[in-house]
Amino acid sequence: MSGGSTLIRIDGVSRFFGATAAVADVSLEIGAGEFFALLGPSGCGKTTLLRMIAGLEAPDAGSIAIDGAEMTAVPPWERPVNTVFQSYALFPHLSVASNIAFGLKQEGLPRTEIEARVAEMLTLVELEGLGGRKPHQLSGGQRQRVALARALAKRPKALLLDEPLAALDRRLRDQVRSELAAIQRRLGIAFIFVTHDQEEAMSLADRLAIMRDGVLMQVGTPREVYERPSSRYIADFLGRANVIAGRAGGRDGAFLRIDTDIPGVTLRARDERSIGDGTPLWLAVRPENLSLDASEQANRLPGVVRESAYAGDVSRYEIEIGGTLTLRAVLPNRHGESAPRPARGAPVQVSWPAEAGVVLTE
């Protein structure tokens, strides 16, 4: 775990709505100073888990501790965290400065300290000179920064962000995402970020947790989760890997042989686990790890290009193998390349090294 000591400890937490478990027996530790993402599709339980950390929902089982203190009986306004909601929830009748100052006034801080804190936050989010404006006079990105400043003004130990970029257009989302990462690094406090956007989670988080149907599926750094998925679901959800069904077929030293249903095709992957012959398994290979040439790799399959698309920095291909399997390949486009790319209907050799595949047993 990055971020040093544990700040938030979630132990066996569950939350039910009727007979449905929105969060099912989740245990998790988040470090002080860590940028942590909760990633998953709509309805997977990530927002419910965030709301339980904030105190806006009460767990039906388990416990949540923040900075070593049990939070079960602590109301939201007394927890050392603050939340930025997807809607921003700014007060439309108040100025930017008054929105930022609202929580500080509720705490009864002296006026001079409130003014100093508001000025500090306006500088932090690069909104100096806009303190007198109303929310409707700001752009979407500026309103998002006001919500961020208001949440940070109380100097929480962790900031909770519930899909805070979802309402922004693509270009603005990329800009605000960079600003968010810079602010987190500058402050050094924990950010817990809920999103369904894989790119957001991968680019922002030190670690991420992928949730599905209330269950924590895998936790790790973006690289660990992407390159070493723990299941077919993770492999397909995060970047859509090629997943090839097969059976364990013995070993070639450090390599596991994988028998497939494609006549005459046996694949190889580096996997040192003891897996009995005939055990059903799946081989996951990322599209960017495939080659479409005659290079001598451990795995080579003849195929035909069924779809191709030029996407600027990369070209994307769908290759049919033996009439029963379709593989996706992504190749970088480099300026000045002389070799022609295969067109639709062209025969190709799909290949990849044994180290590029991940063997999955579930």
C-alpha positions as CSV (number, residue, x, y, z in Angstrom):
1,M,0.0,0.0,0.0
2,S,1.4,3.4,-1.0
3,G,0.7,6.5,1.1
4,G,2.4,5.3,4.3
5,S,0.4,4.4,7.4
6,T,-3.2,3.2,7.2
7,L,-5.7,6.1,7.4
8,I,-9.0,4.2,6.6
9,R,-9.6,0.6,7.6
10,I,-12.7,-1.1,6.4
11,D,-13.4,-4.4,8.0
12,G,-16.1,-6.8,6.8
13,V,-18.5,-4.1,5.8
14,S,-21.9,-5.0,4.3
15,R,-24.9,-2.9,3.4
16,F,-28.2,-4.3,2.3
17,F,-31.2,-2.7,0.6
18,G,-34.0,-5.2,1.2
19,A,-32.6,-8.6,0.3
20,T,-29.9,-7.1,-2.0
21,A,-26.4,-6.7,-0.8
22,A,-25.1,-3.3,-2.2
23,V,-21.8,-4.0,-0.5
24,A,-20.9,-7.5,0.6
25,D,-18.3,-8.2,3.3
26,V,-15.7,-5.7,2.0
27,S,-12.4,-5.3,3.8
28,L,-9.9,-2.7,2.6
29,E,-7.1,-0.4,3.9
30,I,-6.4,3.0,2.4
31,G,-3.1,4.8,3.2
32,A,-2.6,8.4,4.4
33,G,-1.7,10.4,1.4
34,E,-2.9,7.8,-1.1
35,F,-4.9,8.5,-4.2
36,F,-7.3,5.5,-4.2
37,A,-9.9,4.8,-6.8
38,L,-13.1,2.7,-6.4
39,L,-13.8,1.5,-10.0
40,G,-16.8,-0.4,-11.4
41,P,-20.0,-0.3,-13.4
42,S,-23.1,1.4,-12.2
43,G,-24.7,-0.4,-9.3
44,C,-21.6,-2.2,-8.2
45,G,-21.6,-0.7,-4.7
46,K,-18.7,1.8,-5.0
47,T,-20.8,4.9,-4.2
48,T,-22.5,3.1,-1.3
49,L,-19.1,2.2,0.1
50,L,-18.0,5.8,-0.2
51,R,-21.1,7.1,1.5
52,M,-20.5,4.7,4.4
53,I,-17.0,6.1,4.8
54,A,-18.6,9.6,4.8
55,G,-21.2,8.6,7.3
56,L,-24.1,9.2,4.9
57,E,-25.0,5.5,5.0
58,A,-24.7,3.1,8.0
59,P,-23.2,-0.4,7.5
60,D,-25.4,-3.3,8.4
61,A,-22.3,-5.3,9.4
62,G,-18.6,-4.6,9.9
63,S,-16.7,-1.5,10.9
64,I,-15.0,1.5,9.5
65,A,-12.1,3.3,11.3
66,I,-10.5,6.6,10.3
67,D,-7.1,7.4,11.7
68,G,-7.5,4.7,14.2
69,A,-10.9,5.8,15.5
70,E,-14.0,3.7,15.1
71,M,-16.6,5.7,13.1
72,T,-19.8,3.7,13.7
73,A,-21.4,6.2,16.1
74,V,-19.8,9.3,14.6
75,P,-22.1,11.6,12.5
76,P,-20.9,12.8,9.1
77,W,-20.2,16.4,10.2
78,E,-17.8,15.1,12.9
79,R,-15.8,12.8,10.7
80,P,-12.3,14.0,9.5
81,V,-13.4,13.6,5.8
82,N,-15.3,15.8,3.3
83,T,-17.2,14.8,0.1
84,V,-17.3,16.3,-3.4
85,F,-20.5,15.2,-5.1
86,Q,-21.2,14.6,-8.8
87,S,-23.7,17.5,-8.8
88,Y,-21.2,19.8,-6.8
89,A,-24.2,20.9,-4.6
90,L,-23.1,24.5,-4.6
91,F,-25.4,27.1,-3.0
92,P,-26.7,29.2,-6.1
93,H,-27.5,32.3,-4.0
94,L,-24.0,32.5,-2.4
95,S,-20.8,33.8,-4.0
96,V,-17.9,31.6,-4.7
97,A,-16.1,32.9,-1.5
98,S,-19.2,32.3,0.6
99,N,-19.7,28.8,-0.7
100,I,-16.1,28.0,0.3
101,A,-16.5,29.6,3.6
102,F,-19.8,27.9,4.5
103,G,-18.5,25.0,6.4
104,L,-15.9,27.1,8.2
105,K,-18.7,29.5,9.4
106,Q,-20.7,26.5,10.7
107,E,-17.6,25.5,12.8
108,G,-17.5,29.0,14.2
109,L,-14.0,30.0,13.1
110,P,-13.0,33.6,13.5
111,R,-13.7,35.8,10.5
112,T,-10.0,36.6,9.9
113,E,-9.2,32.9,9.8
114,I,-12.1,32.2,7.4
115,E,-11.0,34.9,5.1
116,A,-7.4,33.6,5.1
117,R,-8.6,30.0,4.5
118,V,-10.9,31.1,1.6
119,A,-8.0,33.1,0.0
120,E,-5.7,30.0,0.4
121,M,-8.3,27.8,-1.3
122,L,-9.0,30.2,-4.2
123,T,-5.2,30.2,-4.9
124,L,-5.0,26.4,-4.6
125,V,-7.7,25.9,-7.2
126,E,-6.6,28.8,-9.4
127,L,-9.7,30.9,-9.0
128,E,-8.2,34.1,-7.6
129,G,-10.3,37.1,-8.4
130,L,-13.5,35.1,-8.8
131,G,-14.6,35.0,-5.2
132,G,-17.4,37.5,-5.8
133,R,-19.0,35.6,-8.6
134,K,-22.1,33.3,-8.3
135,P,-22.0,29.7,-9.4
136,H,-24.1,30.4,-12.5
137,Q,-21.4,32.8,-13.7
138,L,-18.8,30.1,-13.8
139,S,-17.9,27.3,-16.3
140,G,-18.5,23.7,-15.4
141,G,-14.8,23.2,-14.7
142,Q,-14.7,26.3,-12.4
143,R,-17.8,25.1,-10.5
144,Q,-16.1,21.7,-10.0
145,R,-13.1,23.6,-8.5
146,V,-15.3,25.6,-6.2
147,A,-16.8,22.3,-4.8
148,L,-13.3,21.0,-4.4
149,A,-12.1,24.2,-2.6
150,R,-15.1,24.1,-0.3
151,A,-14.4,20.5,0.7
152,L,-10.7,21.1,1.3
153,A,-11.2,24.3,3.2
154,K,-12.0,22.3,6.4
155,R,-8.6,20.5,6.0
156,P,-10.0,17.0,6.1
157,K,-7.7,14.0,6.5
158,A,-9.4,12.4,3.4
159,L,-11.3,13.8,0.5
160,L,-14.1,11.6,-0.9
161,L,-15.0,12.3,-4.6
162,D,-18.1,10.7,-6.1
163,E,-17.8,10.8,-9.9
164,P,-16.7,14.5,-9.8
165,L,-15.8,14.7,-13.5
166,A,-18.8,13.0,-14.9
167,A,-20.7,16.2,-15.8
168,L,-17.7,17.7,-17.8
169,D,-17.1,17.3,-21.5
170,R,-14.1,15.2,-22.6
171,R,-11.6,18.0,-23.1
172,L,-12.5,19.7,-19.9
173,R,-12.5,16.4,-18.0
174,D,-8.9,15.8,-19.1
175,Q,-7.8,19.2,-17.9
176,V,-9.6,19.0,-14.5
177,R,-8.2,15.5,-14.0
178,S,-4.6,16.8,-14.3
179,E,-5.5,19.7,-11.9
180,L,-7.0,17.2,-9.4
181,A,-3.8,15.1,-9.4
182,A,-1.6,18.1,-8.9
183,I,-3.7,19.3,-6.0
184,Q,-3.6,15.9,-4.3
185,R,0.2,15.8,-4.7
186,R,0.5,19.3,-3.3
187,L,-1.7,18.7,-0.2
188,G,-0.5,15.1,0.4
189,I,-3.9,14.0,1.9
190,A,-5.8,10.9,0.9
191,F,-8.2,11.1,-2.0
192,I,-10.8,8.3,-2.5
193,F,-12.2,8.6,-5.9
194,V,-15.3,6.8,-7.2
195,T,-15.6,6.4,-11.0
196,H,-16.9,4.1,-13.7
197,D,-14.2,5.4,-16.1
198,Q,-11.3,3.1,-16.4
199,E,-9.0,5.7,-17.9
200,E,-9.7,8.1,-15.0
201,A,-8.9,5.4,-12.4
202,M,-5.8,4.1,-14.2
203,S,-4.3,7.6,-14.7
204,L,-5.1,9.1,-11.3
205,A,-4.8,6.3,-8.7
206,D,-1.9,5.0,-6.8
207,R,-4.0,1.9,-6.2
208,L,-7.5,1.0,-7.3
209,A,-10.2,-1.5,-6.2
210,I,-12.5,-3.0,-8.8
211,M,-16.0,-3.8,-7.6
212,R,-18.8,-6.0,-9.0
213,D,-22.2,-6.7,-7.5
214,G,-21.1,-5.3,-4.1
215,V,-18.0,-7.5,-4.0
216,L,-14.3,-6.4,-4.1
217,M,-12.9,-8.3,-7.0
218,Q,-9.2,-7.1,-7.0
219,V,-7.1,-4.4,-5.4
220,G,-3.7,-3.3,-6.7
221,T,-1.7,-0.7,-8.5
222,P,-3.1,0.2,-12.0
223,R,-0.2,-1.8,-13.6
224,E,-0.7,-4.8,-11.3
225,V,-4.5,-5.0,-12.0
226,Y,-4.1,-4.4,-15.8
227,E,-1.2,-6.7,-16.4
228,R,-2.1,-9.4,-13.9
229,P,-5.9,-9.6,-13.7
230,S,-7.2,-12.1,-11.1
231,S,-10.2,-13.3,-13.2
232,R,-11.8,-13.3,-16.6
233,Y,-14.1,-10.5,-15.5
234,I,-11.2,-8.2,-14.6
235,A,-9.3,-9.0,-17.8
236,D,-12.3,-8.1,-19.9
237,F,-13.6,-5.2,-17.8
238,L,-10.2,-3.4,-17.7
239,G,-9.1,-2.8,-21.3
240,R,-11.0,-5.8,-22.8
241,A,-8.3,-8.5,-23.1
242,N,-8.5,-11.4,-25.5
243,V,-9.6,-14.4,-23.4
244,I,-9.0,-17.8,-25.0
245,A,-10.5,-20.9,-23.4
246,G,-8.4,-24.0,-23.0
247,R,-7.1,-26.8,-20.8
248,A,-3.8,-27.4,-19.1
249,G,-1.7,-29.7,-21.2
250,G,1.5,-30.3,-19.4
251,R,4.7,-28.2,-19.2
252,D,7.7,-27.1,-21.2
253,G,10.0,-26.1,-18.4
254,A,8.7,-22.8,-17.0
255,F,6.0,-22.7,-19.6
256,L,2.5,-24.1,-19.3
257,R,1.0,-25.7,-22.4
258,I,-2.6,-24.8,-23.1
259,D,-4.7,-27.1,-25.4
260,T,-7.4,-25.2,-27.2
261,D,-10.5,-26.2,-29.2
262,I,-8.8,-24.9,-32.4
263,P,-7.5,-28.0,-34.3
264,G,-3.8,-28.3,-33.9
265,V,-3.3,-25.2,-31.8
266,T,-1.5,-25.4,-28.5
267,L,-0.5,-22.2,-26.7
268,R,2.2,-21.5,-24.2
269,A,2.3,-19.1,-21.2
270,R,4.8,-18.5,-18.4
271,D,3.2,-19.8,-15.3
272,E,4.9,-21.8,-12.6
273,R,1.8,-22.9,-10.7
274,S,1.1,-26.6,-10.4
275,I,-2.0,-27.0,-12.6
276,G,-3.2,-30.6,-13.3
277,D,-3.5,-31.7,-16.9
278,G,-6.9,-31.2,-18.3
279,T,-7.9,-28.4,-15.9
280,P,-10.1,-25.9,-17.6
281,L,-8.5,-22.4,-17.8
282,W,-8.3,-19.3,-19.8
283,L,-5.5,-17.3,-21.3
284,A,-5.8,-13.5,-21.3
285,V,-3.7,-11.5,-23.8
286,R,-3.9,-7.7,-24.1
287,P,-4.5,-6.5,-27.7
288,E,-1.4,-4.3,-27.6
289,N,0.8,-7.4,-27.0
290,L,-0.2,-9.1,-30.3
291,S,1.9,-8.8,-33.5
292,L,0.6,-9.3,-37.0
293,D,3.8,-10.4,-38.7
294,A,5.9,-13.5,-39.1
295,S,8.0,-13.0,-36.0
296,E,9.2,-16.1,-34.2
297,Q,7.1,-16.0,-31.0
298,A,6.0,-18.8,-28.7
299,N,2.4,-18.4,-29.9
300,R,1.6,-18.1,-33.6
301,L,-1.9,-18.4,-35.1
302,P,-2.9,-18.0,-38.7
303,G,-5.9,-15.7,-39.2
304,V,-7.8,-13.3,-41.5
305,V,-8.4,-9.6,-40.8
306,R,-12.1,-9.0,-40.5
307,E,-12.1,-5.4,-39.3
308,S,-9.5,-2.6,-39.3
309,A,-9.8,0.9,-38.1
310,Y,-7.2,3.8,-38.1
311,A,-7.5,5.8,-34.9
312,G,-4.6,8.2,-35.2
313,D,-2.0,7.0,-32.7
314,V,-3.0,3.4,-33.2
315,S,-4.8,1.0,-35.6
316,R,-7.3,-1.5,-34.3
317,Y,-7.9,-4.9,-35.8
318,E,-10.2,-7.9,-35.4
319,I,-8.7,-11.1,-36.6
320,E,-10.7,-14.3,-37.2
321,I,-8.9,-17.5,-36.1
322,G,-10.2,-20.8,-37.4
323,G,-13.7,-19.6,-37.8
324,T,-14.3,-20.0,-34.0
325,L,-12.2,-17.3,-32.3
326,T,-11.8,-13.5,-32.9
327,L,-8.8,-11.7,-31.5
328,R,-8.4,-7.9,-31.1
329,A,-5.0,-6.4,-31.9
330,V,-3.8,-2.8,-31.4
331,L,-0.7,-1.6,-33.2
332,P,1.0,1.8,-32.8
333,N,1.1,4.1,-35.8
334,R,4.6,5.6,-36.3
335,H,5.3,8.4,-38.7
336,G,7.3,7.4,-41.7
337,E,6.6,3.6,-41.4
338,S,7.2,2.0,-44.8
339,A,5.6,-1.4,-44.2
340,P,1.9,-1.5,-45.3
341,R,-0.7,-2.5,-42.8
342,P,-2.9,-5.4,-43.5
343,A,-6.3,-4.6,-45.1
344,R,-9.7,-6.3,-44.5
345,G,-9.6,-9.9,-45.8
346,A,-5.8,-10.1,-45.7
347,P,-4.2,-13.3,-44.2
348,V,-2.0,-12.6,-41.2
349,Q,0.0,-14.4,-38.6
350,V,-1.0,-13.4,-35.0
351,S,1.8,-13.9,-32.6
352,W,2.8,-13.1,-29.0
353,P,5.4,-14.1,-26.5
354,A,4.7,-16.6,-23.7
355,E,5.3,-13.9,-21.1
356,A,2.5,-11.7,-22.5
357,G,-0.3,-14.1,-21.6
358,V,-1.9,-14.5,-18.1
359,V,-3.4,-17.8,-17.1
360,L,-6.7,-17.5,-15.3
361,T,-8.5,-20.3,-13.5
362,E,-11.7,-18.4,-12.7
